Amino acid sequence: MNDEVAAARRGGWSMAVDKNLPILIVDDYKTMLRIVRNLLKQVGFDNVEEATDGSSALAKLRESRFGLVISDWNMEPMTGLQLLREVRADSKLAAIPFIMITAESKTENVIAAKQAGVNNYIVKPFNADTLKQKIQSVIGG
């Protein structure tokens, strides 16, 4: 039995999840970038790039292929919601799964993100298991 099958039987990732999936994390707070990168590493993802604002994230998304975006909501000058709207409006990027991270669980924010096309939503603080579950719900597995 290979490692992936064994992990799947232990309640780990299913074989459908590509651990080499390129992930872009976006946050204007360097500490949060490090935390999310470390949590991703804990659940087996190492192919991670970072952007410190929505504009640079958009540029990276247009330059390279990513299988998932994990973005903070509250950033300047382009918020995570504005980034999400830009991604969904671009036919080449529109299908990329997008997870929003926020410190606020305001109903209107959740509704705005859903209307803009977010795939999932994480409220801080969160742990590796929460992140893993959100990723699984978005990309399968």
Salt bridges, closest charged atoms under 4 A:
ASP46 OD1 - LYS41 NZ 3.39
GLU49 OE1 - LYS60 NZ 3.51
GLU50 OE2 - ARG37 NE 2.83
ASP72 OD1 - LYS124 NZ 3.40
ASP90 OD2 - ARG62 NE 3.00
GLU104 OE1 - LYS106 NZ 3.04
